[in-house]
Amino acid sequence: MSPRLLPLLLLLPLISPFSLPSVLPALPLHSSSASSSASSSASSSALFAVDFDVAILGCGVGGHAAALHASSQGLSCAVFTAADVGGTCVNRGCVPSKALLAASGRVRDMQDADHLGMFGIKVEGGVTYEREKIAKHARDLANNVKGNLENSLKAKGVELIHGRGVLKGEGEVLDEASGRTYTAGSIILAPGSVPFVPPGVTVDEKTVYTSDGALNLDFVPEWVAIIGSGYIGLEFSDVYTALGSEVTFIEALPNLMPTFDREIAKQAERMLIRPRAIDSRLGVFASEVTPGIPGKKPCTVKMIDAKTKEHVETLEVDAVMVATGRVPNTNNMGLEDVGITTNRGFVPVNENMQVLTEEGGDVVPDVYCIGDANGKMMLAHAASAQGISAVENIVGRTHAVEHEAIPAACFTHPEIAMVGLTEEQAVERSGKEGWKLGKSQASFKANSKALAEGEGAGIAKVLFNEDTGKVVGVHIIGIHAADLIQECANAVACGTTVKELSMLVHTHPTLCEVLDEAFKGAVGMSAH
C-alpha cells in the first residue's frame, strides 16, 4: 500500500477495508469529470499536504500541453522549466528550423529563373541575402514563441520553477537550482532529448555541429558534410543548397532516407537530391571527425565501411553537421533512485503513459513520462498528445494515444508527409494478419492548383485494408504535403474507410483534390 494512503486511513479508523474504495473517488486518480477532479485535487492536497497536484519535469511542448490541460481540470500544477521554456522544439528544433527553411526557400524560388519565367517574372542582377538577418529571423521567432508559451502558462495559474527537477522519492521533486524539495500527487517526466553524437566525432558547435549549432547559421559553408539522411539532415540540405552550399550526405545504411517509405524516398531523391549540389557516401560510418577553423583549416571526416570497418575515404570539408538522431535527456534525474530502469536512457511506459519499473515491469505509482524521453514517437506534437493523455489518466479518464494516427512531416521544398505504415510495413503486417493490402496513388501533375503554382511534381499514396476499407497509411511528397496529411491522419484515427472518403467533397481548385483522386481511385472511381 502506498504510504500516502496512511493519513487517510488514520482519519477513517472505523471504516471497513471493504468499504474503502467508496471514499477513493474523492481523490484525483479516481475522479470521473473535470468538476470532480477539481474538488478531489483540493481533498488530495489537504490529506497528503502536497505542494501541487501535478508536477511536470520539463517545459517543452509536451510539458506545456500537460500543464495547460492539468490547469483546465482544476489541478494545481508546477512546471520545472530548467530555464528552457519551449524545450528543443521552440528553441533548437521545429520552430527556428522552419524560419531558416522559409527564408532559404524564398532564395531558392527567386534563383529559379525557369520557374519564375513561367509566370512571366524576371529577377535582374541575381539574388542576394543577408545571412545575419536570416539567422536573426530564426532567433526572433523562437524567442517570440517561447514568450507566448510562458505567458500562456502564467495566465492559467501554472507555477514556473526555473530549475531542473529531479526525482527524490515517492511524490517528491528536488529543484536543483534552489535545493528545495516539492511534493506532488502526480509527477510527469518530460525532459525531452538531446542530439546524439557518435563515438569518434568531436563537436565544437562551430565547424562540427549538431542541429543546435546549425540553427545559429554562424556561416554558410561552401562544402558541408551531413552525417545522417533522416528528417533533420534532409531539411538542412535544403537550407544549405538554397544558400549556395554543396552537400555530401554520409549515411551508414545502404539507402538515403532509410526510415521513409521506399517509393517516397526514391521520389525524394529525384526531386530533392539529384537536381541539387548534393552527393552521398552510403554504407559508411564517419569514424573520426575533427573540427577545423573557418576560412583557414578544413574539417576532416574519416570514413570506414559499415560492414568491414576498413577505412575507405577521408574528406576535407568546410563544416560537418551531425544529424544522427537524438537520445533521451534522462541522465541524473534520479530515476534509478526510485526503482526505474531505463533502456538506453528511454523511460519504459505503458499505453497510458504510466512509468514502469522496467520494460514489461510494474507500474510506478503516480509517475508518468511523455515525449522524446519515452521513445514511443520523437515528435513535438506526439509529446503534446501524450501530455494531455497523461493528465486524462491522472484524473481517472482512461486514455491511450493512437500513435499510428500521428502524422509526421519533413519541411523540405517540396515537403514530405506521412501517417501510419510505410508500404513495406503494410505488406509485412497484412501478411501476418491475413488481410489484403490495397494501394491507390494520385499525382500532383493533374492538380489544377499545383499546376497554377508551377509545382506539379509529387505524388500521394494511400494504403488501405481491402477487407475493411480502413486506411493504414498515407505518404505524400509535393507542395504543402505537411498540411495535406492532416485529413489522412484524421481518417486513420477515426477508422474512416476509403469508400467514405471517396464520397466526401473537396474544394476546387485546391491541392487536397490530389487526395480526393487517390481516395476515389481506391474504390474504382475517377476524379477526372
Buried (B, 14 or more C-beta within 10 A) or exposed (E): EEEBBEEBEEEEEEEEEEEEEEBBEBBBBBBEEEEBBBBBBBBBBEBBEBBBBBBBBBBBBBBBBBBBBBBBBBBBBBBBBBEBBBBBBBBBBBBBBBBBBBBBBBBBBBBBEEBBEEEEEEEEEEEEBEEEEBBEBBBEBBBEBBEEBBEBBEEBEBBBBBBBBBBBEBBBBBBBBEEEEBBBBBBBBBBBBBBBBBEEBEBBBBBBBBBBBBBBBBBBBEBBBBBBBBBBBBBBBBBBBBBBBBBBBBBBBEBBBBEBBBBBBBBBBEBBBEEBEBEBBBBBBBBBBBBBEBEEEBBBBBBBBBEEEEEBEEBEBBBBBBBBBBBBBBEEBBBEEBEBEBEEBBBBBBBBBBBBBEEEBEEBBBBBBBBBBBBBBBBBBBBBBBBBBBBBBBBBBEBEBEBBBBBBBBBBBBBBBBBBBBBEBBBEBBEEEEBEBBBBBBBBBBBEBBEEBBBBBBBBBBBBBBEEBBBBBBBBBBBBBBBBBBBBBBBBBEEBBBBBBBEBEBEEEBBBBBBBBBBBBBBEBEBE
